Amino acid sequence: MKIIQLSFVLAMGALSVTAQVQQRALSRVDQMAHLPAPLQVIDYQALAQKFDKTVYDFNAKGAFWPLVWMDSSNKNFNQPVLGMYTAIGDVRQGLQHNKGMFHEALANMGAVLGASLTGIDKSKQQHNYVAMLKNYFNRETGWNIMMNNTCPEVALLGGGYGRDWWYDVYPNLLFYAIYDKYPHEPGFTEIARTIADKFYAADSILNGNYNWSYFDYGKMQPQKNNICAQPDAAAGHAWLLYAAYKKFGDPRYLKGALNALAALQAQTVNPTYELLIPFGAYLAARINAELGKDYDVHKILGWTFDGTAVCREGWGVLVGKWNGYDISGTVGSTVDHGGYGFLMNTYDAAWPLVPLVRYDKSYAQAIGKWMLNAANAARFFIPNTYRRRTRLFRSWLPLPKA
């Protein structure tokens, strides 16, 4: 299985690099097992391909099936867009609820990106699911960025829209990743440039101060509400602007990326809110390597792993055993009800952290060890992927302590 081969390649590569480059330790990773037990790294590529085949079946039968539908409200673009359940049986979703308009970009884009990374062309299935993602580009509201929903009519149903900053930033990172896989999809280049222009203008207005609950990209004003400040949005801004700079060569985007990354590094306490901090660590390592800068990669990696977040208390990477099972490596809360893990956040952390090693080899051993633990523990979220069933591990539920 490819994922098993990858895990051992990472481990052996880390050992090889260790002999040549002085390795830096991450205290949280040091607490993880060198070889987690019971060890079983499943075939994630096969799992992703099976997910694609199963979920995109419009003819599936069952109490909660099918899991997808077509939203024909034509928001933002004159075309239908796929709706996908965030959770099976979600009473807010489906054709029979809220005119079929409530579905999330995080689920839809994530499914397209995941399938694409395994070699599935999502633009050439029964529908062009790649083109449909344009409907999340909220041009009718004047925000002109990718957002978690297609319109404000369903904004208050949950999932974040126009009030919770990471929900407004992360779909744009996902879009850029999908754009990289489908660079010739009509309209994508124009959307990518518009998003970059919006993020650059926002960074100029913020001028180093990202201590806000969200940014109104329509009014171009930072805002505060009952959600605590999310300065880690600077990591998302920096990552996207640097990606835009590498794609289009516009020096404004580089300036914005450096400004946002400097704003992130200037934080005096762990600014972690959801899942954007690892992108800051990756970008710090890459810019140091490519541009000769000296951003503090170690500091940002500490924020990623240690569970010392202030606003989102305890948010970080879990370590230890629960009922004899190694659960180290999963991302979530280290303190709430004894700790619980999130599958999506674990997957999302791997996206920036594994390629970070390409730019800073001194973390090869630490990241390789974390990835082995994360790949092993992530199977506990998936039914029928662990050898001995217990009541502890069920599908999408948190992983409780005994």
C-alpha positions in Angstrom: 0.0 0.0 0.0 1.3 3.4 -1.0 0.6 5.1 2.3 2.6 2.4 4.2 5.4 2.8 1.8 5.3 6.5 2.3 5.4 6.2 6.1 8.4 4.0 6.0 10.1 6.3 3.4 9.5 9.3 5.7 10.9 7.4 8.7 14.0 6.1 6.8 14.4 9.5 5.1 14.3 11.2 8.5 17.0 8.9 9.8 19.2 9.6 6.8 18.7 13.3 7.0 19.5 13.2 10.8 23.0 12.0 10.0 23.6 15.0 7.7 21.5 17.9 9.2 21.3 18.7 12.9 17.7 17.9 13.9 15.5 20.1 16.0 13.1 18.6 18.5 9.5 19.4 19.0 8.6 18.8 22.6 5.1 17.6 21.8 6.4 15.1 19.3 9.0 13.9 21.7 6.2 12.6 23.9 4.9 10.4 21.0 5.9 6.8 20.5 8.6 6.0 18.0 6.4 3.1 16.9 2.8 3.6 17.9 0.8 0.5 19.0 -1.2 -1.2 17.8 0.4 -0.1 14.5 -1.8 -0.3 11.4 -1.4 2.3 8.6 -4.3 1.9 6.3 -4.4 2.5 2.5 -5.6 6.1 2.5 -5.5 6.4 -1.2 -7.8 3.5 -1.7 -10.1 4.9 1.1 -10.3 8.2 -0.7 -11.1 6.6 -4.0 -13.8 4.5 -2.4 -15.2 7.6 -0.7 -15.5 9.3 -4.1 -17.3 6.4 -5.7 -19.7 6.0 -2.7 -20.5 9.6 -1.9 -21.1 10.9 -5.5 -23.7 8.2 -6.2 -27.0 10.0 -6.9 -28.8 6.7 -7.1 -27.7 5.4 -3.7 -30.6 4.0 -1.6 -31.1 4.0 2.1 -32.5 6.1 5.0 -30.0 8.9 4.5 -29.0 8.4 0.9 -28.0 9.7 -1.5 -25.4 12.0 0.2 -25.4 14.5 -2.6 -27.9 16.6 -4.5 -28.0 19.4 -7.1 -28.6 22.9 -5.9 -30.2 24.8 -8.8 -30.5 28.2 -7.1 -27.6 29.4 -9.4 -26.1 31.7 -6.8 -23.1 33.8 -8.1 -22.9 31.8 -11.4 -25.7 30.7 -13.8 -25.1 27.0 -13.2 -26.1 24.4 -10.6 -23.7 23.4 -7.8 -23.3 20.1 -6.0 -24.7 19.9 -2.5 -23.1 17.5 -0.1 -24.1 16.6 3.4 -21.8 17.9 6.1 -23.0 15.1 8.3 -25.2 12.2 7.4 -28.8 13.0 8.1 -28.1 16.7 8.8 -31.6 18.2 9.1 -30.5 21.5 7.7 -29.4 20.1 4.4 -30.7 18.3 1.3 -33.2 19.2 -1.3 -36.1 19.3 1.1 -34.5 21.8 3.5 -33.6 25.5 3.0 -34.3 25.2 -0.8 -31.3 22.9 -1.1 -28.9 25.9 -0.6 -27.2 24.9 2.6 -24.0 23.0 1.8 -20.4 23.9 2.7 -17.4 24.6 0.6 -15.2 22.9 3.2 -16.9 19.6 2.4 -17.4 20.1 -1.3 -13.9 21.5 -2.0 -12.3 19.0 0.3 -13.9 16.1 -1.6 -12.8 17.5 -4.9 -9.2 18.1 -3.8 -8.9 14.7 -2.0 -10.1 12.8 -5.1 -7.9 14.9 -7.4 -4.8 14.1 -5.3 -5.5 10.3 -5.8 -5.6 10.7 -9.6 -9.4 11.2 -10.1 -10.3 13.9 -12.6 -13.3 15.6 -11.0 -13.9 17.7 -14.1 -14.7 14.7 -16.2 -17.2 12.6 -14.2 -21.0 12.6 -14.6 -20.7 16.4 -13.9 -17.9 18.9 -13.9 -17.6 19.1 -10.1 -14.6 21.4 -10.4 -16.4 24.1 -12.4 -19.3 24.0 -9.9 -17.0 25.2 -7.2 -17.2 28.7 -8.7 -20.6 29.2 -7.1 -18.8 29.6 -3.7 -17.2 32.7 -5.1 -19.5 35.3 -3.5 -19.6 37.9 -6.2 -23.3 38.7 -5.6 -22.5 40.0 -2.1 -19.5 42.0 -3.3 -17.1 40.0 -1.1 -15.5 38.4 -4.2 -13.7 35.6 -2.3 -14.5 31.9 -1.9 -16.8 31.5 1.1 -18.2 28.5 3.0 -21.7 29.0 1.6 -22.9 30.4 -1.7 -25.1 33.1 -0.2 -26.1 34.9 3.0 -29.6 33.4 3.1 -28.2 30.3 4.9 -25.4 32.1 6.7 -26.8 31.6 10.2 -27.6 27.9 9.9 -24.1 27.0 11.0 -20.6 26.4 9.6 -19.5 30.0 9.6 -20.1 32.6 6.9 -19.1 36.3 7.1 -18.6 36.3 10.8 -16.0 33.6 11.7 -12.7 34.5 10.0 -11.1 31.1 9.4 -14.3 29.9 7.6 -13.9 32.8 5.2 -10.1 32.3 4.7 -9.7 28.6 4.4 -12.0 28.0 1.4 -9.6 30.3 -0.6 -6.6 28.1 0.3 -8.6 25.1 -0.8 -9.5 26.8 -4.0 -5.9 27.7 -4.8 -4.9 24.0 -4.2 -7.7 22.9 -6.6 -6.7 25.6 -9.1 -3.2 24.2 -9.1 -4.6 20.8 -10.1 -7.0 22.4 -12.7 -5.1 25.4 -14.0 -7.1 25.5 -17.3 -10.6 25.4 -15.8 -12.4 28.4 -17.4 -12.8 31.3 -15.0 -10.4 30.0 -12.4 -7.5 32.3 -13.2 -9.7 35.4 -13.0 -11.1 34.2 -9.7 -7.6 33.5 -8.3 -6.4 37.0 -9.2 -9.5 38.6 -7.7 -9.0 36.7 -4.4 -5.4 37.7 -4.3 -6.2 41.3 -4.9 -8.8 41.2 -2.1 -6.4 39.6 0.3 -3.6 42.1 -0.6 -6.0 45.0 0.0 -7.2 43.6 3.3 -3.6 43.1 4.5 -2.8 46.7 3.6 -5.8 47.9 5.6 -5.0 45.6 8.6 -1.4 46.9 8.5 0.0 44.2 10.8 -3.0 44.0 13.2 -4.9 40.7 12.6 -6.5 40.8 16.1 -10.1 40.7 14.8 -13.0 38.2 14.8 -13.3 38.5 11.0 -12.7 40.8 8.1 -15.6 42.1 6.0 -14.2 41.7 2.5 -17.2 43.6 1.0 -16.9 46.7 3.2 -13.1 46.1 3.5 -13.3 46.6 7.3 -12.1 44.4 10.2 -14.8 43.4 12.6 -15.2 42.1 16.1 -18.1 40.1 17.5 -18.7 37.5 20.1 -16.1 35.2 18.6 -12.6 35.9 19.9 -9.9 37.4 17.8 -8.3 35.1 15.2 -4.8 36.5 14.5 -3.9 33.2 13.0 -5.8 34.4 9.9 -2.5 36.1 9.1 -1.1 32.6 8.3 -3.8 32.0 5.8 -3.4 35.4 4.2 0.4 34.9 4.0 0.1 31.4 2.4 -2.4 32.5 -0.2 -0.6 35.7 -1.2 2.7 33.8 -1.6 1.0 31.2 -3.7 -0.4 34.1 -5.8 3.0 35.6 -6.1 4.5 32.4 -7.3 1.7 32.0 -9.8 1.4 35.5 -11.2 4.7 37.2 -10.2 3.0 40.3 -8.9 5.3 41.9 -6.3 2.4 43.3 -4.4 1.4 39.7 -3.4 4.9 39.1 -2.1 4.8 42.3 -0.1 1.4 41.2 1.4 2.7 37.7 2.2 5.7 39.1 4.1 3.6 41.6 6.0 1.1 39.0 7.0 3.8 36.5 8.1 5.5 39.3 10.1 2.2 40.0 11.8 1.8 36.3 12.7 5.4 36.1 14.1 4.9 39.2 16.1 2.2 37.5 18.3 3.4 37.1 21.9 1.0 34.3 22.8 -0.1 31.3 20.9 -2.8 32.7 18.4 -4.1 29.3 17.3 -7.9 29.3 16.6 -8.6 26.5 14.1 -6.3 25.1 11.4 -4.3 27.9 9.8 -1.2 28.0 12.0 0.6 25.1 10.2 0.3 27.0 6.9 2.3 29.8 8.6 5.0 27.3 9.7 5.3 25.9 6.2 5.5 29.4 4.6 8.1 30.6 7.1 10.3 27.6 6.2 9.8 28.1 2.5 10.4 31.9 2.5 13.5 31.4 4.7 14.8 28.9 2.1 13.8 30.8 -1.1 14.3 34.4 0.0 17.0 34.1 2.7 14.7 35.4 5.5 14.8 34.5 9.1 11.3 33.8 10.2 10.9 31.8 13.4 9.7 28.4 12.2 10.3 26.8 15.6 8.0 29.3 17.3 5.2 28.7 14.8 5.6 24.9 15.0 5.4 25.1 18.8 2.1 26.9 18.4 0.9 24.2 16.1 1.6 21.3 18.3 1.8 22.3 22.0 -1.9 23.0 22.9 -1.1 26.3 24.5 -3.6 28.4 22.5 -5.2 31.1 24.5 -8.5 31.8 22.8 -9.1 28.2 21.7 -7.8 26.8 25.0 -5.8 23.6 24.6 -6.1 23.4 20.8 -3.1 21.5 19.4 -1.9 17.9 18.9 -2.9 15.0 21.2 -0.4 12.6 22.7 -0.7 9.4 24.8 -2.8 6.2 25.0 -6.5 5.9 25.5 -7.5 2.4 26.7 -4.3 1.0 25.4 -4.5 2.6 22.0 -2.0 5.2 20.8 -3.9 8.3 19.7 -0.9 10.6 19.4 -0.7 12.8 16.4 -4.4 13.6 16.0 -5.3 17.3 16.1 -8.0 18.7 18.4 -8.5 19.8 21.9 -6.0 18.6 24.5 -8.2 19.6 27.5 -11.9 19.6 26.7 -13.6 16.6 28.4 -10.1 15.1 28.7 -9.4 15.8 25.1 -10.9 14.9 21.7 -9.6 14.6 18.2 -10.8 15.9 14.8 -10.2 14.0 11.6 -10.4 16.9 9.2 -8.0 19.0 11.2 -5.5 16.1 11.3 -5.7 15.7 7.5 -5.4 19.5 7.0 -2.3 19.7 9.2 -0.5 17.1 7.1 -1.0 19.3 4.0 1.4 22.0 5.0 3.6 20.2 7.6 4.9 17.3 5.5 6.2 19.6 2.6 7.7 21.9 5.2 10.6 19.5 5.5 11.5 20.2 1.9 12.5 23.7 3.0 13.8 23.0 6.5 15.3 19.6 6.8 16.1 20.1 10.5 12.5 19.1 11.2 12.6 15.9 9.1 12.7 13.5 12.1 10.1 15.4 14.1 7.6 15.7 11.3 8.2 12.1 10.1 7.5 10.8 13.6 4.4 12.9 14.0 3.1 11.8 10.5 3.6 8.1 11.4 1.6 8.6 14.6 -1.1 10.6 12.9 -1.5 8.2 10.0 -1.8 5.3 12.5 -4.3 7.1 14.8 -6.5 8.6 12.1 -7.9 5.1 11.2 -9.8 5.1 14.5 -12.2 7.6 13.0 -13.0 5.2 10.1 -15.3 2.1 10.7 -13.8 -1.3 9.9 -10.2 -0.1 9.7 -8.9 -1.3 13.0 -8.3 -4.9 14.0 -10.2 -5.1 17.3 -13.5 -3.3 17.6 -14.2 -1.6 20.9 -16.9 0.8 21.9 -14.3 3.6 22.0 -13.8 4.3 18.3 -16.8 5.1 16.1 -16.9 6.8 12.7 -17.0 10.6 13.1 -17.2 10.8 17.0 -14.5 12.2 19.2 -12.1 9.8 20.8 -13.0 9.8 24.5 -10.8 8.7 27.3 -11.8 5.8 29.4 
